[in-house]
């Protein structure tokens, strides 16, 4: 298991930047380094699921927003690159387990199906790069959430509750420096 913070300026995607991605050279360098390390990890053991926190998913005041769509897809068409796209799945079983962990910890949440995540470059850009780290560039199942509606105490409680999301594995929250 692993955790990562990823930048999401659309300009770092070559189809958007069209050569200008070098204006964010250090960001791109860090993104490529992270992907290189994750590719090594994913060659050994592919995670069953990713929990992706994006500040660009719908916002719900005083709650965690959970995108409950079974399949999601998005592109960077808003930035002139409709070919830069991602697609992935989520499952009701994954969502049920995640919701149970949130319920147990008292974390308020709101569910809504948003199958087209094109408006969420905070998810599309990282997933564009992350896809290349998995065998055959196929993303694992993903739970997509926006934690921005949570006040600090529930956000902290959610972080503490996450190890219960997958009882067979320990979440490694150390930096990949």
C-alpha positions as CSV (number, residue, x, y, z in Angstrom):
1,X,0.0,0.0,0.0
2,X,1.1,3.5,-0.6
3,X,0.0,7.1,-0.4
4,X,0.9,10.1,-2.5
5,X,0.2,13.8,-3.0
6,X,0.0,14.6,-6.7
7,X,-0.1,17.9,-8.5
8,X,-2.8,18.5,-11.0
9,X,-2.1,21.4,-13.3
10,X,-3.4,20.4,-16.7
11,X,-0.4,22.0,-18.4
12,X,1.8,19.0,-17.3
13,X,-0.1,16.7,-19.6
14,X,1.6,16.8,-23.0
15,X,-1.6,16.9,-25.0
16,X,-2.6,20.1,-23.0
17,X,0.9,21.7,-22.6
18,X,1.9,21.1,-26.3
19,X,5.5,21.8,-25.3
20,X,4.7,24.3,-22.6
21,X,4.6,21.6,-19.9
22,X,8.3,22.4,-19.4
23,X,7.1,25.6,-17.7
24,X,6.2,23.3,-14.8
25,X,9.5,21.3,-15.2
26,X,10.0,20.6,-11.5
27,X,6.4,19.5,-11.0
28,X,6.7,17.2,-14.0
29,X,10.0,15.8,-12.8
30,X,8.4,15.0,-9.4
31,X,5.4,13.4,-11.1
32,X,7.6,11.3,-13.3
33,X,9.7,10.2,-10.3
34,X,6.6,9.2,-8.3
35,X,5.2,7.3,-11.3
36,X,8.6,5.5,-11.8
37,X,8.6,4.3,-8.1
38,X,4.9,3.3,-8.2
39,X,5.5,1.3,-11.4
40,X,8.1,-0.7,-9.5
41,X,5.7,-1.3,-6.6
42,X,2.8,-2.1,-8.9
43,X,5.0,-4.7,-10.8
44,X,5.2,-6.6,-7.5
45,X,1.7,-6.2,-6.2
46,X,-1.2,-4.1,-7.7
47,X,-3.5,-2.5,-5.1
48,X,-7.1,-3.6,-5.2
49,X,-8.4,-0.1,-4.8
50,X,-7.4,3.5,-4.8
51,X,-8.9,6.1,-2.6
52,X,-8.6,9.4,-4.5
53,X,-9.3,12.7,-2.7
54,X,-9.9,15.5,-5.1
55,X,-10.8,19.1,-4.2
56,X,-12.6,19.5,-7.5
57,X,-15.3,16.9,-7.0
58,X,-18.7,18.3,-5.9
59,X,-18.5,20.1,-2.6
60,X,-20.8,19.2,0.3
61,X,-20.7,21.6,3.3
62,X,-19.9,19.7,6.6
63,X,-19.6,16.3,4.8
64,X,-17.3,14.1,2.7
65,X,-18.6,13.9,-0.9
66,X,-18.5,10.4,-2.3
67,X,-18.9,9.9,-6.1
68,X,-21.1,6.7,-6.1
69,X,-21.0,6.1,-9.9
70,X,-20.1,2.5,-10.8
71,X,-18.1,3.7,-13.8
72,X,-16.4,7.0,-14.3
73,X,-14.6,8.7,-17.1
74,X,-13.2,12.0,-17.8
75,X,-11.0,13.9,-20.2
76,X,-9.1,17.2,-20.4
77,X,-11.3,18.4,-23.2
78,X,-11.9,21.6,-21.3
79,X,-8.2,22.3,-21.8
80,X,-8.2,21.4,-25.5
81,X,-7.1,17.8,-25.1
82,X,-10.1,15.4,-25.5
83,X,-7.8,12.5,-26.2
84,X,-6.2,12.8,-22.7
85,X,-8.7,10.7,-20.9
86,X,-9.2,8.2,-18.0
87,X,-11.8,5.6,-17.2
88,X,-12.2,3.5,-14.1
89,X,-14.7,1.6,-12.0
90,X,-16.0,1.5,-8.4
91,X,-18.1,-1.2,-6.9
92,X,-21.0,-1.2,-4.5
93,X,-19.1,-3.5,-2.2
94,X,-16.1,-1.1,-2.0
95,X,-18.5,1.8,-1.3
96,X,-20.4,-0.2,1.4
97,X,-17.2,-1.0,3.2
98,X,-15.9,2.6,3.0
99,X,-19.3,3.9,4.2
100,X,-19.3,1.4,7.1
101,X,-15.8,2.7,8.2
102,X,-17.1,6.3,7.9
103,X,-20.3,5.5,9.9
104,X,-18.3,3.8,12.6
105,X,-16.0,6.9,12.9
106,X,-19.0,9.3,12.8
107,X,-17.8,11.0,9.6
108,X,-20.7,12.7,7.8
109,X,-20.8,11.9,4.0
110,X,-23.0,12.5,1.0
111,X,-23.3,10.2,-2.0
112,X,-24.1,11.2,-5.6
113,X,-23.5,9.6,-8.9
114,X,-21.2,11.7,-11.2
115,X,-20.1,9.4,-14.0
116,X,-18.5,12.2,-16.1
117,X,-15.6,13.6,-14.1
118,X,-14.3,15.9,-17.0
119,X,-14.9,18.9,-14.7
120,X,-12.5,17.4,-12.1
121,X,-9.0,17.9,-13.4
122,X,-7.9,17.3,-9.8
123,X,-8.7,13.6,-10.5
124,X,-8.1,13.4,-14.3
125,X,-4.5,14.7,-14.3
126,X,-3.2,12.4,-11.5
127,X,-5.1,9.4,-12.9
128,X,-3.7,10.2,-16.4
129,X,-0.2,9.7,-15.0
130,X,-1.1,6.9,-12.5
131,X,-2.6,4.8,-15.2
132,X,0.8,4.3,-16.7
133,X,2.1,2.7,-13.5
134,X,-0.3,-0.2,-13.6
135,X,0.0,-3.4,-15.7
136,X,-1.6,-2.8,-19.2
137,X,-2.2,0.9,-18.0
138,X,-5.5,-0.4,-16.3
139,X,-6.5,1.6,-13.2
140,X,-7.7,-0.5,-10.3
141,X,-11.1,0.3,-8.7
142,X,-11.3,3.8,-7.3
143,X,-13.3,5.5,-4.7
144,X,-13.4,9.2,-5.6
145,X,-14.2,11.7,-2.8
146,X,-13.9,15.4,-2.0
147,X,-13.0,15.9,1.7
148,X,-13.1,19.8,1.5
149,X,-16.5,20.0,3.2
150,X,-15.2,18.3,6.3
151,X,-14.2,20.6,9.2
152,X,-10.8,19.8,10.7
153,X,-12.0,17.4,13.4
154,X,-14.0,15.1,11.1
155,X,-11.2,15.2,8.6
156,X,-8.7,14.1,11.3
157,X,-11.1,11.3,12.4
158,X,-11.4,10.1,8.8
159,X,-7.6,9.9,8.5
160,X,-7.5,7.9,11.7
161,X,-10.3,5.6,10.5
162,X,-8.8,4.8,7.1
163,X,-6.7,1.8,8.3
164,X,-10.0,0.1,9.1
165,X,-11.0,0.4,5.4
166,X,-8.9,-2.6,4.5
167,X,-8.3,-4.7,7.6
168,X,-5.9,-7.1,5.8
169,X,-3.5,-4.4,4.9
170,X,-1.8,-1.5,6.8
171,X,-2.0,1.9,5.0
172,X,1.5,3.3,4.7
173,X,1.3,7.0,5.0
174,X,5.0,7.7,4.9
175,X,6.4,10.0,2.2
176,X,7.9,8.3,-0.8
177,X,10.8,10.8,-0.8
